[in-house]
Amino acid sequence: MSGELSSAGYGPAGAGESVRASRSHWDGASATYLEDHGRTLGTDVLVWGPEGLTEDDARLLGDPAALAGAVVVEVGCGAGQGARWATARGARAVGVDLSAGMLARSRALDATSGVPTPVLQADAGALPLADGCAQVAFSAYGALPFTADAAGVMAEVHRVLAPGGRWTFSVSHPVRWAFPDDPGQRGLVADRSYFDRAPYVERDDAGHLLYAEHHRTAGDWVRLLRGAGFALLDLVEPEWTRDDQPTWGGWSALRGRLLPGTAVFVCERVSG
């Protein structure tokens, strides 16, 4: 029956079908996603990845005191935990996400956390925000891994940031794509080329795309952000340091102590 997973593997995924698949996937996953990963994600904390590195510890957005009064945009905000974190620190924060289901979870967390934060439903490649309106933009595994048009997202973030604005985003570490998505011993042996950029795709029996995650090398990411007008300030590769951090898909203490699972790019919008 169309709509049920029929095949999974690596193959092409176009820009338009990736957007449609992401919207449908995250709408469907919104009911269980926080139940599965709420221990890591929390309600009003900015977590950069499954390793549990938080912005309170890392300070990748700059001086926390400077957030007070600043316009801050979370791109691919999901349930808005990061935007809510920024709001609690005095920022004029807004979250943007493609999925109505995830934004509904954000509104529910507003009520339980007591920190209401505005959210907008939109594709990250067409942000409904004015040119140069924001001082900070960030994305914690939001939008970028799931889009075929990462260059378009970079261009949009550059457009809405004021000159000198900070852009920080996390994605699966590019080296992870050479290894199976397995938290155990099997996941420690590379089984495909790091340089194979074919996205991971899931399709139904009619061939319709249900899910896509796009692979880019470290060099690809650097060229994308520099091509959009950003300067790279830092590249953070969080280590797995907490014994109580729960396994998440292919992320685990076993792998995390040997292989990087997340890459966090810290960038600045170049003037002009």
Helices and strands as residue ranges (DSSP letters): E 5-10, H 15-41, H 55-58, G 64-67, E 71-75, H 81-88, E 92-97, H 100-113, E 119-121, E 134-140, G 144-146, H 150-160, E 161-172, G 174-178, G 185-188, E 200-204, E 209-213, H 218-227, E 230-236, H 253-256, E 262-269
